[in-house]
Every structure is written in C-alpha cells, then in structure tokens.
Amino acid sequence: MNEKIELYNRATDELVLLAHDYDLPQIGKFSFPEIVHLLRESFKHPLTHEKIFDYKQLPNWVPSTNFCAVASFFIYEHTGGPDQWKFMRGPAHWWLEHKRISGQFDITYDQFAKPYDYRNSSIENNEDRLSELQKQALILGRAAGMV
C-alpha cells in the first residue's frame, strides 16, 4: 500500500474514533461513525469525485480533497442538522461544529499539509449554495452506499 493511502487510512481511523465521542441521533440505517467511515472510503474512488464535481481528481491529491463542503453537509443532514450542528465555512474550507461539544469536526482535515486556521469562519446559510450541496450530498450518499 502506498504511503499516501496509509496516512489517509490512519486519518480515517482517527475520525471514526472521534465520531464515537458524539452522542448523535441515528437517523436511518447508519450511525455517525459508520457514516464517517463510508464517506471516507468513497473519497478513495476517482469516480465518486467525477460524479459530484464533473472532473477527474488529480492522482497526487489526498482522496478527501474537495469533499469538505459536500461531506460535511451530508453529515449535517443525516445526524440531526441544525439541532446538532453549525455548518461552518472559511475562505477555502467547510466543516462542522457541534452545538454542545467544542471544536471542529472536519471530515477532510487531512487534505491540507498544515492544520487549517478555523478562526476566520462564519455559519453557512446561503440558500442557493445549500440547495446545490443537498444535490451533491445525495450523489455522495449514493456513491458511499448510504442512499
């Protein structure tokens, strides 16, 4: 296995463990840790990227690159939405913040060479952007075998 995928799999394991710390309602068949695992596995497949973004992912990218908004939105929708999460965005990145647990839940944190600076952020509430994310999240959910 190449080193990049090995590091990616380690980050996936860390995120799944972290997901176990959240007390979230299970909406549908999958728990939060299962959702995280299945999304991260789907990022590895170039076809998932192509279905959502209509272009091929570069082979040297970390598999989670570009999935921050759509994956965060999928989690947001399938684990309690605004009752549980704040859907956050920065200048070049998206993530979730739980309403009771402090800190970020960033399913694609590993796409950056250095830790992302979460300080310059806002809550996303642009209806047009959220509508587009909802469509993309449906495609991602299908690619991950959850929809």
N, C-alpha and C positions, 0 to 999 in steps of 0.2 A: 504494500500500500504506500502511496507516495506521502511525503511529509505534510503537504498542504491538507490533504484529506484526513490524515491522522490528527492534525491540530483542529481541524473543523469538527471531527467526531468528538474530540475531547471537549470542545466548547459546547457541543450539543448535549453531552452528558451533564455538564455543569448547569446548563439551562433547565434541563429536565429535573435535576435535583432541586434547583431553586424553585421551580414551579410547584413542587410538592409542599413548599412552605406557605403557599397561598391557600386560604380557605375560600374557594370559589364554588358557586353552584355548578353542578354538572347539567348542562343544557344539551340534551341529545345523548348520543352514544359514547362520547369521548370525554375523558377527564382533561383538566388543564395540562398535566404532564404528557398525556398521550397526544394532545393537540400539538404541543411544542415539538415532540419527537417526530410526528408525522409531517409537520410543516418543514422542519429542518431536513428530513430525508428527501422530501420533494424538491428542495432547493438544489440538490446534487444533480438533478436530471436537466440537461440543457433544454429539453423540450418543454419543461414547466416554464422556464424563463421565456422561451419563444412564444408560448401560448398567451402569456399575460402581457408581454411587452412588445410583441411583434418584431423582435430582432434577436439575433443569437447572442448569447453571453460569451464574452471573451474567455478563452480557455485558461488564462492565467489569473482570473479573478477568483476570489473566495466565493464559494457557492451562494452565500447569503447576500452578496452584493445586489443592490437594487430592490430587495424584497422588504425593506423596513416598513414602508407605509402599508402595503397590502397585507403583509403577515400580521402586523400589529392590529390592523383593522379587523382581520379575521378573528384574532383572539378577542378583541374588544366585543365583537358581535356575538361570539359563541361562549363567552364566560361572564355575562352579566351586564355588558355595555356600560352606560353612564352610571348605573348603580354601584359598579365596582371600580371603574377606571376613569382616568383622564387621558384622552388621546392627544399626545403632545407632538409638536414639531419644532425643529430648529431650522436654521438656514439650509441645511443639506441632509437632514435626517429626521426620522419619525420613531416614536417609541411610546410605551405606556407607563403611566404612574398609577399605582393602586391608591385608592382613596383612604385606606387605613394603614397600609404598610408603606413606610417611607422609602424613597429611592425609585429607580427606574427598573422596569422590566423591558429589556432591549433584546429582542429575539435575534437581531442581526448585529450585535455589538462587535462581532469578530470581523466584520468587513473593513474595519479601519485598522491601520498599522499602529496608531496611538489611540489611547482612550478618548472617546468623543467628549467634548465640552457641552454638558447639558444645561449650562446656566442661561444661555441666550435662547429661551424657548417660549412657546405660547401654546394654548389649548387650541386644537384644530376644530373649527366649526363652520368652515366653508361648505355650504350645502352642495354646490356643484362638484367639488373635489370629493366629498364624502360619497356622493352618488356614483362617481366613477370608481372609487375604491370598493364600493359594495359589489359592483360588477366584476372587478378584478379578483376580489376575495372569493367570489363564487367559483371562478375558474381555478384559483389556487386550491380551494377546498376540494374540488373535483380531482385535481392532479394529485392531491395528497390522500385521496381515498376516503374523505370525510363527508362528502356531499353527494 
